[in-house]
Amino acid sequence: MDQRVSLVTLGVADMDRAREFYVALGWQPGPSPEHIEFFQVGAMIVGLWDRMALAVDSGIDIDDETEETPGAGEVWGGKVVGLNVSSAADVDEQFETAVDAGATVLRQPASRYWGGYSGVFADPDGHVWEIAYNPYWTVTEDGKTMLGDGRG
C-alpha cells in the first residue's frame, strides 16, 4: 500500500460550528459538494462531514453495543484516514494489500454515489481507512492530492 495519507475526514456534530472554527484558524474552504467541507492543506485534504453520515458511509455501526465491528461503538473516534489513488484498479490493488496484511473489511470497494470508487477497512486496532479514486480530484505523480471542482 502506498506510504502516504491524502485525506483525513473528521466527523463533526455541527457543520457550521466546525467550518467557522477552521476558517477562524485561517483555513480557506475549497470546492466542496453540499453537506461536506473540504480544505486543501498542502499536499493533502481535510474534510468535515456530519459524524453520523461519515459512520454510515464507512460501514460503521456506532450504536453497536457488542463492538464486534472494528472501529464500531464508542471506540470509533469520528475520523477516517484516506488514501486517494489514480484509478479504480489502484483502489482494488491497495485494498487487497491491506486485507492480505490483516485489515478487516468494513465496505468492499465499489462505485460510489458521488461518482468515484472506494472501499473502507479497519486496521487491527480499529483505525478506519478509506482507499478511494475520485475522478474529480488530481493525484500527482509524487502523491499530492488536489481538490477538483467541487464534485465528489
Contact map, one row per residue, 1 for C-alpha under 8 A:
11100000000000000000000000000000000000000000000000000000000000000000000000000000000000000000011011000000000000000000000000000000000000000000000000000000
11110000000000000000000000000000000000000000000000000000000000000000000000000000001000000000010000000000000000000000000000000000000000000000000000000000
11111000000000000000000000000000000000000000000000000000000000000000000000000000000000000000000000000000000000000000000000000000000000000000000000000000
01111100000000000000000000000000000000000000000000000000000000000000000000000000001000000000000000000000000000000000000000000000000000000000001000000000
00111111000000000000000000000000000000000001000000000000000000000000000000000000111100000000000000000000000000000000000000000000000000000000000000000000
00011111000000000000000000000000000000000011100000000000000000000000000000000000111100000000000000000000000000000000000000000000000000000000001110000000
00001111100000000000000000000000000000000001111000000000000000000000000000000000111100000000000000000000000000000000000000000000000000000000000000000000
00001111110000000000000000000000000000000000111000000000000000000000000000000011110000000000000000000000000000000000000000000000000000000000000000000000
00000011111000000000000000000000000000000000011110000000000000000000000000000011110000000000000000000000000000000000000000000000000000000000000000000000
00000001111100000000000000000000000000000000011110100000000000000000000000000111000000000000000000000000000000000000000000000000000000000000000000000000
00000000111110000000000000000000000000000000000111111110000000000000000000000110000000000000000000000000000000000000000000000000000000000000000000000000
00000000011111100100000000000000000000000000000111100000000000000000000000000100000000000000000000000000000000000000000000000000000000000000000000000000
00000000001111100000000000000000000000000000000001100000000000000000000000000000000000000000000000000000000000000000000000000000000000000000000000000000
00000000000111111100000000000000000000000000000001000000000000000000000000000000000000000000000000000000000000000000000000000000000000000000000000000000
00000000000111111110000000000000000000000000000111000000000000000000000000000000000000000000000000000000000000000000000000000000000000000000000000000000
00000000000001111111000000000000000000000000000000000000000000000000000000000000000000000000000000000000000000000000000000000000000000000000000000000000
00000000000001111111100000000000000000000000000000000000000000000000000000000000000000000000000000000000000000000000000000000000000000000000000000000000
00000000000101111111110000000000000000000000000100000000000000000000000000000000000000000000000000000000000000000000000000000000000000000000000000000000
00000000000000111111111000000000000010000000000100000000000000000000000000000000000000000000000000000000000000000000000000000000000000000000000000000000
00000000000000011111111100000000000000000000000000000000000000000000000000000000000000000000000000000000000000000000000000000000000000000000000000000000
00000000000000001111111110000000000000000000000000000000000000000000000000000000000000000000000000000000000000000000000000000000000000000000000000000000
00000000000000000111111111100000000000000000000000000000000000000000000000000000000000000000000000000000000000000000000000000000000000000000000000000000
00000000000000000011111111111000000000000000000000000000000000000000000000000000000000000000000000000000000000000000000000000000000000000000000000000000
00000000000000000001111111100000000000000000000000000000000000000000000000000000000000000000000000000000000000000000000000000000000000000000000000000000
00000000000000000000111111100000000000000000000000000000000000000000000000000000000000000000000000000000000000000000000000000000000000000000000000000000
00000000000000000000011111110000000000000000000000000000000000000000000000000000000000000000000000000000000000000000000000000000000000000000000000000000
00000000000000000000011111111000000000100000000000000000000000000000000000000000000000000000000000000000000000000000000000000000000000000000000000000000
00000000000000000000001001111100000000110000000000000000000000000000000000000000000000000000000000000000000000000000000000000000000000000000000000000000
00000000000000000000001000111111000011110000000000000000000000000000000000000000000000000000000000000000000000000000000000000000000000000000000000000000
00000000000000000000000000011111000011110000000000000000000000000000000000000000000000000000000000000000000000000000000000000000000000000000000000100100
00000000000000000000000000001111100011000000000000000000000000000000000000000000000000000000000000000000000000000000000000000000000000000000000000111110
00000000000000000000000000001111110111000000000000000000000000000000000000000000000000000000000000000000000000000000000000000000000000000000000000001111
00000000000000000000000000000011111110000000000000000000000000000000000000000000000000000000000000000000000000000000000000000000000000000000000000000111
00000000000000000000000000000001111110000000000000000000000000000000000000000000000000000000000000000000000000000000000000000000000000000000000000000000
00000000000000000000000000000000111110000000000011000000000000000000000000000000000000000000000000000000000000000000000000000000000000000000000000000000
00000000000000000000000000000001111111000000001111000000000000000000000000000000000000000000000000000000000000000000000000000000000000000000000000000000
00000000000000000010000000001111111111100000001110000000000000000000000000000000000000000000000000000000000000000000000000000000000000000000000000000000
00000000000000000000000000001111000111110000111100000000000000000000000000000000000000000000000000000000000000000000000000000000000000000000000000100000
00000000000000000000000000111100000011111000111000000000000000000000000000000000000000000000000000000000000000000000000000000000000000000000000000000000
00000000000000000000000000011100000001111111110000000000000000000000000000000000000000000000000000000000000000000000000000000000000000000000000001100000
00000000000000000000000000000000000000111111110000000000000000000000000000000000000000000000000000000000000000000000000000000000000000000000000000000000
00000000000000000000000000000000000000011111100000000000000000000000000000000000000000000000000000000000000000000000000000000000000000000000000000000000
00000100000000000000000000000000000000011111100000000000000000000000000000000000000000000000000000000000000000000000000000000000000000000000001111000000
00001110000000000000000000000000000000011111110000000000000000000000000000000000000000000000000000000000000000000000000000000000000000000000000111000000
00000111000000000000000000000000000001111111111000000000000000000000000000000000000000000000000000000000000000000000000000000000000000000000000011100000
00000011110000000000000000000000000001111001111100000000000000000000000000000000000000000000000000000000000000000000000000000000000000000000000000000000
00000011110000000000000000000000000111100000111110000000000000000000000000000000000000000000000000000000000000000000000000000000000000000000000000000000
00000000111100100110000000000000000111000000011111000000000000000000000000000000000000000000000000000000000000000000000000000000000000000000000000000000
00000000111100100000000000000000001110000000001111101100000000000000000000000000000000000000000000000000000000000000000000000000000000000000000000000000
00000000001111100000000000000000001100000000000111111100000000000000000000000000000000000000000000000000000000000000000000000000000000000000000000000000
00000000011110000000000000000000000000000000000011111110000000000000000000000100000000000000000000000000000000000000000000000000000000000000000000000000
00000000001000000000000000000000000000000000000001111111000000000000000000000000000000000000000000000000000000000000000000000000000000000000000000000000
00000000001000000000000000000000000000000000000011111111100000000000000000000000000000000000000000000000000000000000000000000000000000000000000000000000
00000000001000000000000000000000000000000000000011111111110000000000000000000100000000000000000000000000000000000000000000000000000000000000000000000000
00000000001000000000000000000000000000000000000000111111111111000000000000000100000000000000000000000000000000000000000000000000000000000000000000000000
00000000000000000000000000000000000000000000000000011111111110000000000000000000000000000000000000000000000000000000000000000000000000000000000000000000
00000000000000000000000000000000000000000000000000001111111100000000000000000000000000000000000000000000000000000000000000000000000000000000000000000000
00000000000000000000000000000000000000000000000000000111111100000000000000000000000000000000000000000000011000000000000100000000010000000000000000000000
00000000000000000000000000000000000000000000000000000011111110000000000000000000000000000000000000000000011000000000000100000000000000000000000000000000
00000000000000000000000000000000000000000000000000000011111111000000101100000000000000000000000000000000010000000000000000000000000000000000000000000000
00000000000000000000000000000000000000000000000000000011001111110000100110000000000000000000000000000000000000000000000000000000000000000000000000000000
00000000000000000000000000000000000000000000000000000010000111110000000111010000000000000000000000000000000000000000000000000000000000000000000000000000
00000000000000000000000000000000000000000000000000000000000011111000000111000000000000000000000000000000000000000000000000000000000000000000000000000000
00000000000000000000000000000000000000000000000000000000000011111111100110000000000000000000000000000000000000000000000000000000000000000000000000000000
00000000000000000000000000000000000000000000000000000000000000111110000010000000000000000000000000000000000000000000000000000000000000000000000000000000
00000000000000000000000000000000000000000000000000000000000000011111000010000000000000000000000000000000000000000000000000000000000000000000000000000000
00000000000000000000000000000000000000000000000000000000000000011111111110100000000000000000000000000000000000000000000000000000000000000000000000000000
00000000000000000000000000000000000000000000000000000000000000010111110100000000000000000000000000000000000000000000000000000000000000000000000000000000
00000000000000000000000000000000000000000000000000000000000110010011111100000000000000000000000000000000010000000000000000000000000000000000000000000000
00000000000000000000000000000000000000000000000000000000000000000011111100000000000000000000000000000001000000000000000001111110000000000000000000000000
00000000000000000000000000000000000000000000000000000000000100000010111110111000000000000000000000000000000000000000000001001111000000000000000000000000
00000000000000000000000000000000000000000000000000000000000111110011111111110000000000000000000000000000000000000000000000000100000000000000000000000000
00000000000000000000000000000000000000000000000000000000000011111110001111110000000000000000000000000000000000000000000000000000000000000000000000000000
00000000000000000000000000000000000000000000000000000000000001100000000111111000000000000000000000000000000000000000000000000000000000000000000000000000
00000000000000000000000000000000000000000000000000000000000000000010001111111000000000000000000000000000000000000000000000000100000000000000000000000000
00000000000000000000000000000000000000000000000000000000000001000000001111111110000000000000000000000000000000000000000000000110000000000000000000000000
00000000000000000000000000000000000000000000000000000000000000000000001001111110000000000000000000000000000000000000000000000000000000000000000000000000
00000000011100000000000000000000000000000000000000100110000000000000000000011111000000000000000000000000000000000000000000000000000000000000000000000000
00000001111000000000000000000000000000000000000000000000000000000000000000011111100000000000000000000000000000000000000000000001000000000000000000000000
00000001110000000000000000000000000000000000000000000000000000000000000000000111110000000000000000000000000000000000000000000011110000000000000000000000
00001111100000000000000000000000000000000000000000000000000000000000000000000011111000000000000000000000000000000000000000000001110000000000000000000000
00001111100000000000000000000000000000000000000000000000000000000000000000000001111100000000000000000000000000000000000000000000111100000000000000000000
01011110000000000000000000000000000000000000000000000000000000000000000000000000111110000000000000000000000000000000000000000000111100000000000000000000
00001110000000000000000000000000000000000000000000000000000000000000000000000000011111000000000000000000000000000000000000000000001111000010000010000000
00000000000000000000000000000000000000000000000000000000000000000000000000000000001111110110000000000000000000000000000000000000001111000010000000000000
00000000000000000000000000000000000000000000000000000000000000000000000000000000000111110100000000000000000000000000000000000000000011000110000000000000
00000000000000000000000000000000000000000000000000000000000000000000000000000000000011111110000000000000000000000000000000000000000010000000000000000000
00000000000000000000000000000000000000000000000000000000000000000000000000000000000011111111000000000000000000000000110000000000000110000000000000000000
00000000000000000000000000000000000000000000000000000000000000000000000000000000000000111111100000000000000000000000000000000000000000000000000000000000
00000000000000000000000000000000000000000000000000000000000000000000000000000000000011111111110000000000000000000000000000000000000010000000000000000000
00000000000000000000000000000000000000000000000000000000000000000000000000000000000010111111111000000000000010000000111000000000001110000000000000000000
00000000000000000000000000000000000000000000000000000000000000000000000000000000000000011111111100000000000010000000000000000000000000000000000000000000
00000000000000000000000000000000000000000000000000000000000000000000000000000000000000001111111110000000000000000000000000000000000000000000000000000000
11000000000000000000000000000000000000000000000000000000000000000000000000000000000000000111111111000000000000000000000000000000001000000000000000000000
10000000000000000000000000000000000000000000000000000000000000000000000000000000000000000011111111100000000010000000001000000000001000000000000000000000
00000000000000000000000000000000000000000000000000000000000000000000000000000000000000000001111111110000000000000000000000000000000000000000000000000000
10000000000000000000000000000000000000000000000000000000000000000000000000000000000000000000111111111000000000000000000000000000000000000000000000000000
10000000000000000000000000000000000000000000000000000000000000000000000000000000000000000000011111111110000000000000000010000000000000000000000000000000
00000000000000000000000000000000000000000000000000000000000000000000000000000000000000000000001111111111100000000000000010000000000000000000000000000000
00000000000000000000000000000000000000000000000000000000000000000000000000000000000000000000000111111110000000000000000000000000000000000000000000000000
00000000000000000000000000000000000000000000000000000000000000000000000000000000000000000000000011111110000000000000000000000000000000000000000000000000
00000000000000000000000000000000000000000000000000000000000000000000000000000000000000000000000001111111000000000000000000110000000000000000000000000000
00000000000000000000000000000000000000000000000000000000000000000000000000000000000000000000000001111111100000000000000011110000000000000000000000000000
00000000000000000000000000000000000000000000000000000000000000000000010000000000000000000000000000100111110000000000000011110000000000000000000000000000
00000000000000000000000000000000000000000000000000000000000000000000000000000000000000000000000000100011111100000000000111000000000000000000000000000000
00000000000000000000000000000000000000000000000000000000011100000000100000000000000000000000000000000001111100000000001111000000000000000000000000000000
00000000000000000000000000000000000000000000000000000000011000000000000000000000000000000000000000000000111110000000001110000000000000000000000000000000
00000000000000000000000000000000000000000000000000000000000000000000000000000000000000000000000000000000111111000000011100000000000000000000000000000000
00000000000000000000000000000000000000000000000000000000000000000000000000000000000000000011001000000000001111100000111100000000000000000000000000000000
00000000000000000000000000000000000000000000000000000000000000000000000000000000000000000000000000000000000111110000111000000000000000000000000000000000
00000000000000000000000000000000000000000000000000000000000000000000000000000000000000000000000000000000000011111011110000000000000000000000000000000000
00000000000000000000000000000000000000000000000000000000000000000000000000000000000000000000000000000000000001111111110000000000000000000000000000000000
00000000000000000000000000000000000000000000000000000000000000000000000000000000000000000000000000000000000000111111000000000000000000000000000000000000
00000000000000000000000000000000000000000000000000000000000000000000000000000000000000000000000000000000000000011111000000000000000000000000000000000011
00000000000000000000000000000000000000000000000000000000000000000000000000000000000000000000000000000000000000111111100000000000000001100000000000000001
00000000000000000000000000000000000000000000000000000000000000000000000000000000000000000000000000000000000000111111110000000000000111100000000000000001
00000000000000000000000000000000000000000000000000000000000000000000000000000000000000010010000000000000000011110011111000000000000111000000000000000000
00000000000000000000000000000000000000000000000000000000000000000000000000000000000000010010000000000000000111110001111100000000011110000000000000000000
00000000000000000000000000000000000000000000000000000000000000000000000000000000000000000010001000000000011111000000111110000000011100000000000000000000
00000000000000000000000000000000000000000000000000000000011000000000000000000000000000000000000000000000111110000000011111000001111000000000000000000000
00000000000000000000000000000000000000000000000000000000000000000000000000000000000000000000000001100011111000000000001111100001110000000000000000000000
00000000000000000000000000000000000000000000000000000000000000000000011000000000000000000000000000000011110000000000000111111111100000000000000000000000
00000000000000000000000000000000000000000000000000000000000000000000010000000000000000000000000000000111000000000000000011111111100000000000000000000000
00000000000000000000000000000000000000000000000000000000000000000000010000000000000000000000000000000111000000000000000001111110000000000000000000000000
00000000000000000000000000000000000000000000000000000000000000000000011000000000000000000000000000000000000000000000000001111110000000000000000000000000
00000000000000000000000000000000000000000000000000000000000000000000011100110000000000000000000000000000000000000000000001111111000000000000000000000000
00000000000000000000000000000000000000000000000000000000000000000000011000010001000000000000000000000000000000000000000001111111100000000000000000000000
00000000000000000000000000000000000000000000000000000000000000000000001000000011100000000000000000000000000000000000000111100111110000000000000000000000
00000000000000000000000000000000000000000000000000000000000000000000000000000001111000000000000000000000000000000000000111100011111000000000000000000000
00000000000000000000000000000000000000000000000000000000010000000000000000000001111000000000000000000000000000000000011110000001111100000000000000000000
00000000000000000000000000000000000000000000000000000000000000000000000000000000011110000010011000000000000000000000011100000000111110000000000000000000
00000000000000000000000000000000000000000000000000000000000000000000000000000000011110010010000000000000000000000001111000000000011111000000000000000000
00000000000000000000000000000000000000000000000000000000000000000000000000000000000111110110000000000000000000000001110000000000001111100000000000000000
00000000000000000000000000000000000000000000000000000000000000000000000000000000000111000000000000000000000000000011100000000000000111111100000000000001
00000000000000000000000000000000000000000000000000000000000000000000000000000000000000000000000000000000000000000011000000000000000011111100000000000001
00000000000000000000000000000000000000000000000000000000000000000000000000000000000000000000000000000000000000000000000000000000000001111100000000111111
00000000000000000000000000000000000000000000000000000000000000000000000000000000000000000000000000000000000000000000000000000000000001111110000011111000
00000000000000000000000000000000000000000000000000000000000000000000000000000000000001000000000000000000000000000000000000000000000001111111000111110000
00000000000000000000000000000000000000000000000000000000000000000000000000000000000111000000000000000000000000000000000000000000000000001111101111000000
00000000000000000000000000000000000000000000000000000000000000000000000000000000000000000000000000000000000000000000000000000000000000000111111111000000
00000000000000000000000000000000000000000000000000000000000000000000000000000000000000000000000000000000000000000000000000000000000000000011111100000000
00000000000000000000000000000000000000000000000000000000000000000000000000000000000000000000000000000000000000000000000000000000000000000001111100000000
00010100000000000000000000000000000000000010000000000000000000000000000000000000000000000000000000000000000000000000000000000000000000000011111110000000
00000100000000000000000000000000000000000011000000000000000000000000000000000000000000000000000000000000000000000000000000000000000000000111111111000000
00000100000000000000000000000000000000000011100000000000000000000000000000000000000100000000000000000000000000000000000000000000000000001111001111100000
00000000000000000000000000000000000000010011100000000000000000000000000000000000000000000000000000000000000000000000000000000000000000001111000111110000
00000000000000000000000000000110000001010000100000000000000000000000000000000000000000000000000000000000000000000000000000000000000000011100000011111100
00000000000000000000000000000010000000000000000000000000000000000000000000000000000000000000000000000000000000000000000000000000000000011100000001111110
00000000000000000000000000000011000000000000000000000000000000000000000000000000000000000000000000000000000000000000000000000000000000011000000000111110
00000000000000000000000000000111100000000000000000000000000000000000000000000000000000000000000000000000000000000000000000000000000000010000000000111111
00000000000000000000000000000011100000000000000000000000000000000000000000000000000000000000000000000000000000000100000000000000000000010000000000011111
00000000000000000000000000000001100000000000000000000000000000000000000000000000000000000000000000000000000000000111000000000000000001110000000000000111
